[in-house]
Amino acid sequence: MKITLVTGGARSGKSRYAETLATELEPEGGGVSYLATARSHDSEMERRIAHHRARRSQRWETVEVSAGIEDGLGRATYPVVILDCLT
């Protein structure tokens, strides 16, 4: 198992970079499990979430995680997983 931690400031491109890495690791014909932790609390956040969703491959699954990332990891069906945002 390999774990890569991507860090950086707000809106620095962390998610896009992680998505690029995941695409490179994605098995042929497979997918990626995207564990989404962000919650929409205003219209700006709604736009950011929509932008993230629109960029993802149709082969990827989104697992909404509100609390307890272990639950989200348990629901992930692909071997390549992005956990977006730990805050």
LORO-81256 format. One record per residue (C-alpha): residue number from 1; x, y, z. Coordinates in Angstrom, 2 decimals. Each point is the difference from the previous one (the first is absolute). Layout:
N
+--------+---------+---------+---------+
: midren :       x :       y :       z :
+--------+---------+---------+---------+
:    NUM :       X :       Y :       Z :
...
+--------+---------+---------+---------+
This chain:
87
+--------+---------+---------+---------+
: midren :       x :       y :       z :
+--------+---------+---------+---------+
:      1 :    0.00 :    0.00 :    0.00 :
:      2 :    1.21 :    3.49 :   -0.84 :
:      3 :   -1.25 :    3.19 :    1.65 :
:      4 :    0.72 :    3.44 :   -1.41 :
:      5 :   -0.82 :    3.09 :    2.05 :
:      6 :   -0.55 :    3.18 :   -2.00 :
:      7 :    0.15 :    3.21 :    2.04 :
:      8 :   -0.21 :    3.69 :   -0.81 :
:      9 :   -1.94 :    3.16 :    0.56 :
:     10 :   -3.66 :    0.61 :   -0.73 :
:     11 :   -0.76 :   -0.10 :   -3.73 :
:     12 :    3.59 :   -0.92 :   -0.83 :
:     13 :   -0.91 :   -2.87 :   -2.33 :
:     14 :    0.29 :   -2.89 :    2.46 :
:     15 :   -3.13 :   -1.77 :   -1.24 :
:     16 :    0.92 :    0.37 :   -3.67 :
:     17 :    3.50 :   -1.32 :    0.72 :
:     18 :   -1.41 :   -2.97 :    1.96 :
:     19 :   -2.40 :   -0.70 :   -2.87 :
:     20 :    2.92 :   -0.02 :   -2.44 :
:     21 :    1.90 :   -2.47 :    2.19 :
:     22 :   -3.08 :   -2.20 :    0.34 :
:     23 :   -0.51 :   -0.02 :   -3.77 :
:     24 :    3.57 :   -1.24 :   -0.43 :
:     25 :   -0.58 :   -2.79 :    2.55 :
:     26 :   -3.49 :   -0.93 :   -1.20 :
:     27 :   -0.09 :   -3.59 :   -1.24 :
:     28 :   -0.84 :   -0.58 :   -3.67 :
:     29 :   -3.77 :    0.08 :   -0.28 :
:     30 :   -0.29 :    0.64 :    3.72 :
:     31 :   -0.98 :    3.00 :    2.01 :
:     32 :    0.86 :    2.16 :    2.97 :
:     33 :   -1.91 :    0.40 :    3.25 :
:     34 :   -0.28 :    3.69 :    0.87 :
:     35 :   -0.80 :    0.52 :    3.68 :
:     36 :   -1.60 :    3.43 :    0.18 :
:     37 :   -0.10 :    1.61 :    3.44 :
:     38 :   -0.92 :    3.59 :   -0.91 :
:     39 :   -3.38 :    1.34 :    1.04 :
:     40 :   -1.78 :    2.82 :   -1.73 :
:     41 :   -0.52 :    2.89 :    2.41 :
:     42 :   -0.36 :    2.85 :   -2.52 :
:     43 :   -0.31 :    0.68 :   -3.73 :
:     44 :    3.77 :    0.27 :   -0.51 :
:     45 :    0.52 :   -3.46 :    1.48 :
:     46 :   -2.83 :   -1.36 :   -2.14 :
:     47 :    1.80 :    1.30 :   -3.11 :
:     48 :    3.32 :   -1.51 :    1.11 :
:     49 :   -1.61 :   -3.40 :    0.64 :
:     50 :   -1.75 :    0.11 :   -3.39 :
:     51 :    3.32 :    0.86 :   -1.69 :
:     52 :    1.72 :   -2.95 :    1.68 :
:     53 :   -2.82 :   -2.37 :   -1.02 :
:     54 :    0.06 :    1.18 :   -3.62 :
:     55 :    3.74 :   -0.72 :   -0.31 :
:     56 :   -0.21 :   -3.62 :    1.14 :
:     57 :   -0.05 :   -2.90 :   -2.41 :
:     58 :   -3.33 :   -1.76 :   -0.48 :
:     59 :    1.74 :   -3.24 :    1.04 :
:     60 :    0.71 :    1.39 :    3.45 :
:     61 :   -2.34 :   -0.49 :    2.91 :
:     62 :   -0.71 :    2.70 :    2.56 :
:     63 :   -0.42 :   -1.11 :    3.60 :
:     64 :   -1.48 :    2.76 :    2.16 :
:     65 :    1.67 :   -0.02 :    3.42 :
:     66 :   -1.47 :    2.19 :    2.73 :
:     67 :    1.76 :   -1.50 :    3.00 :
:     68 :    2.30 :   -2.93 :    0.51 :
:     69 :    2.25 :   -0.51 :   -2.98 :
:     70 :    0.30 :   -3.67 :    0.89 :
:     71 :   -3.64 :   -0.42 :   -1.05 :
:     72 :    0.74 :    1.66 :   -3.34 :
:     73 :    3.06 :   -2.16 :   -0.53 :
:     74 :   -2.13 :   -3.05 :    0.72 :
:     75 :   -2.45 :    1.05 :   -2.72 :
:     76 :    2.71 :    0.69 :   -2.61 :
:     77 :   -0.07 :   -2.62 :   -2.75 :
:     78 :    3.16 :    0.91 :   -1.92 :
:     79 :    3.61 :   -0.54 :    1.07 :
:     80 :    0.96 :    3.60 :   -0.79 :
:     81 :   -1.60 :    2.41 :    2.50 :
:     82 :    0.07 :    3.78 :    0.31 :
:     83 :   -0.93 :    1.35 :    3.41 :
:     84 :   -0.72 :    3.64 :   -0.74 :
:     85 :    0.42 :    2.29 :    3.00 :
:     86 :    0.71 :   -1.05 :    3.57 :
:     87 :   -1.14 :    3.24 :    1.67 :
+--------+---------+---------+---------+
